[in-house]
């Protein structure tokens, strides 16, 4: 096959009228280009003319069957060399039938290798048309069936992972650490639609935990997948409601191009499962065991205190471990039913360096709590009250306005009740590095308050009049 190229002279490019004529144009051979294209294909390819004679045979066909192009081209069909004699007629008929059929036809044949072995191949054949549209031959691309099945399995696996029914979140992250493809489960977990997630930085989707997540993805791109799944706690930036902290058990797989001579990372396949409920249940169980042990230790230590007031601070100190940063005990000094309720400071943890709770010895001066203070609400309602500083930089002012240490950001007040009377309030405070008090924390604080109230009531009963 030959083709004639065109060459434009410098005078034509500059606007002159003279040009090379057809007789001056060099004739170029396209056979080398065609051979290079055929030999560079990943699939084996052969072609037949209208009489069934082999006209083309590429290197992949030679690799699979062992027959070189010089041995294959010019043969009449596969009979006597590439198929068994008993199958030759059927194979020839099915291959050449593609000349008179629309589109492509798919068949499976058992071909014979040059060494005498047999290879099951899957073929796709289609007609080659002449200048007038008449059938001029057939081209046939084929590959080993097991290789084709492996490819189909890979495609089927990819499609299955991105179906809506999967319980795993699947995200393909590109080399820039941006989602390139997500399934419905992952998009829902990220708090957005599937198309809205694509191409966005992970920091736009995840707030807390994004640094750890990006670090893991970058490590996989550079070093490969970690030996075991990792659990990452994240907070998703959701437009549908209040952001919630979630725990994702994540696995990572580095994706490399199979077409490059050296592995070129295309990105990371990130698969994750939401295990928040299980991890929270484990954390709650561990916290419950620890708190139960603390109550037991506090009771044993308080039993050795001669002064009931010291026993009250002992309960307070044991309760602080792993629970809060500061604690206060305020006692009611107003008469029963008197409003507003007046409280005086009885004990407090040091505001600076950590240390045991200290009894207040400066006298019974009422604490200047403003109206609506959580401790006053707790005493008036005879129930627990939780409070938190507003988001932003106003936490120090919020704490100072409530007569609490400046690093306080979250508060939990539990009422001290004994013999049907409200004796005071115990307040637990957490700094910015901790989470808000939850309902389970309030239950624990109420259990501690019962023990402190008993000690405070005993101290009042045994105090000299």
KAJOKA-V115198 format. One record per residue. N is the residue number from 1. PHI is phi in whole degrees, 0 to 359 (999 if undefined). D_CENTER is the distance of its C-alpha to the mean C-alpha in whole Angstrom. Layout:
# KAJOKA-V115198
n phi d_center
N PHI D_CENTER
N PHI D_CENTER
This chain:
# KAJOKA-V115198
n phi d_center
1 999 55
2 233 56
3 219 55
4 250 57
5 267 55
6 244 56
7 230 57
8 263 57
9 281 60
10 295 60
11 293 63
12 290 61
13 296 58
14 270 60
15 107 62
16 290 65
17 269 66
18 283 67
19 209 64
20 293 64
21 275 65
22 303 64
23 288 66
24 267 65
25 285 61
26 289 60
27 269 59
28 246 56
29 262 55
30 271 51
31 297 51
32 295 50
33 296 47
34 297 47
35 296 47
36 295 44
37 296 42
38 294 42
39 288 42
40 275 39
41 288 37
42 281 35
43 261 37
44 288 40
45 219 43
46 222 46
47 222 49
48 234 52
49 276 55
50 296 56
51 266 59
52 86 56
53 272 56
54 291 53
55 247 53
56 220 49
57 201 48
58 260 45
59 295 43
60 294 41
61 296 43
62 295 45
63 296 42
64 288 42
65 257 46
66 89 47
67 275 50
68 282 50
69 298 51
70 296 54
71 277 55
72 266 53
73 295 54
74 99 57
75 283 57
76 272 58
77 66 55
78 262 53
79 297 56
80 84 58
81 216 55
82 255 51
83 221 52
84 291 54
85 301 57
86 292 57
87 259 54
88 300 55
89 296 56
90 295 53
91 297 51
92 299 53
93 295 54
94 289 50
95 291 49
96 286 52
97 295 51
98 293 48
99 295 51
100 247 52
101 241 49
102 285 46
103 69 43
104 256 42
105 243 42
106 246 40
107 223 42
108 236 42
109 230 45
110 260 46
111 260 47
112 255 49
113 277 48
114 296 51
115 279 51
116 100 52
117 282 48
118 238 47
119 230 43
120 275 42
121 238 40
122 248 39
123 246 40
124 236 40
125 237 43
126 209 45
127 284 48
128 253 49
129 263 52
130 277 55
131 303 56
132 267 57
133 89 54
134 281 56
135 298 54
136 244 55
137 159 52
138 220 49
139 251 46
140 222 44
141 256 40
142 218 40
143 211 37
144 296 37
145 299 36
146 295 33
147 292 32
148 295 32
149 295 30
150 300 27
151 296 26
152 295 27
153 296 24
154 298 22
155 294 22
156 297 22
157 296 19
158 299 17
159 294 19
160 295 18
161 294 14
162 260 14
163 284 17
164 291 16
165 282 17
166 293 14
167 270 13
168 257 10
169 278 7
170 235 7
171 228 7
172 265 10
173 255 10
174 281 13
175 294 15
176 268 15
177 64 12
178 241 12
179 299 10
180 255 13
181 200 12
182 223 10
183 266 11
184 297 13
185 295 11
186 293 7
187 298 10
188 294 12
189 295 9
190 277 8
191 75 12
192 207 14
193 279 15
194 297 14
195 285 16
196 289 16
197 281 12
198 296 14
199 77 15
200 269 14
201 299 13
202 298 10
203 295 12
204 282 14
205 255 11
206 233 10
207 264 13
208 289 13
209 97 11
210 292 10
211 296 12
212 295 11
213 293 8
214 295 10
215 297 12
216 295 10
217 295 10
218 296 13
219 296 15
220 295 13
221 299 15
222 273 18
223 245 19
224 106 17
225 291 14
226 292 15
227 291 17
228 214 15
229 299 11
230 243 10
231 254 10
232 237 8
233 269 10
234 226 9
235 239 12
236 274 11
237 280 14
238 253 15
239 267 18
240 265 19
241 175 20
242 292 20
243 302 16
244 232 15
245 281 13
246 233 11
247 248 10
248 247 7
249 277 8
250 241 6
251 239 8
252 230 9
253 226 12
254 282 14
255 257 16
256 235 20
257 286 22
258 282 25
259 267 28
260 273 28
261 294 30
262 247 28
263 302 24
264 246 23
265 294 19
266 267 17
267 150 14
268 226 11
269 270 9
270 250 6
271 247 6
272 219 5
273 232 8
274 280 9
275 243 12
276 301 13
277 297 17
278 295 17
279 291 16
280 293 18
281 296 21
282 295 21
283 295 22
284 296 24
285 294 26
286 294 26
287 296 27
288 296 30
289 298 31
290 295 32
291 293 33
292 297 36
293 295 37
294 295 37
295 298 39
296 293 41
297 296 42
298 296 43
299 297 45
300 294 47
301 290 47
302 293 48
303 294 51
304 269 53
305 275 53
306 285 56
307 267 56
308 301 53
309 295 52
310 293 51
311 297 49
312 296 47
313 290 46
314 296 45
315 301 43
316 294 41
317 294 40
318 294 39
319 290 37
320 292 35
321 301 34
322 70 30
323 245 30
324 209 32
325 262 33
326 222 36
327 210 39
328 224 42
329 239 45
330 243 47
331 251 50
332 282 52
333 243 55
334 278 56
335 290 58
336 300 57
337 86 56
338 285 57
339 232 55
340 285 53
341 290 52
342 248 52
343 239 50
344 236 51
345 283 49
346 252 50
347 202 47
348 200 44
349 281 42
350 300 42
351 284 41
352 263 40
353 290 40
354 298 39
355 180 42
356 290 43
357 295 44
358 243 48
359 284 50
360 276 52
361 241 55
362 273 56
363 108 57
364 272 56
365 265 55
366 300 53
367 283 50
368 274 50
369 275 47
370 282 47
371 300 47
372 83 43
373 298 42
374 304 40
375 293 42
376 293 45
377 299 43
378 298 42
379 293 46
380 287 47
381 272 45
382 57 45
383 208 41
384 290 38
385 225 36
386 249 33
387 213 33
388 212 30
389 287 31
390 292 30
391 292 27
392 121 28
393 261 31
394 267 33
395 293 32
396 295 35
397 294 38
398 298 36
399 290 37
400 296 40
401 294 42
402 254 41
403 64 43
404 245 40
405 306 39
406 295 37
407 275 34
408 284 33
409 232 30
410 224 30
411 228 33
412 221 34
413 253 38
414 238 39
415 280 43
416 263 46
417 237 48
418 207 51
419 51 54
420 76 53
421 237 53
422 271 50
423 265 51
424 166 48
425 218 44
426 253 42
427 241 39
428 253 36
429 235 34
430 238 30
431 274 29
432 291 27
433 282 25
434 248 24
435 272 23
436 294 25
437 288 28
438 254 27
439 298 29
440 297 29
441 294 30
442 296 33
443 297 34
444 296 34
445 298 36
446 294 38
447 294 39
448 294 40
449 299 42
450 299 44
451 289 45
452 294 46
453 298 48
454 297 50
455 293 51
456 295 51
457 296 54
458 294 55
459 298 56
460 292 57
461 288 60
462 263 61
463 289 61
464 298 65
465 280 66
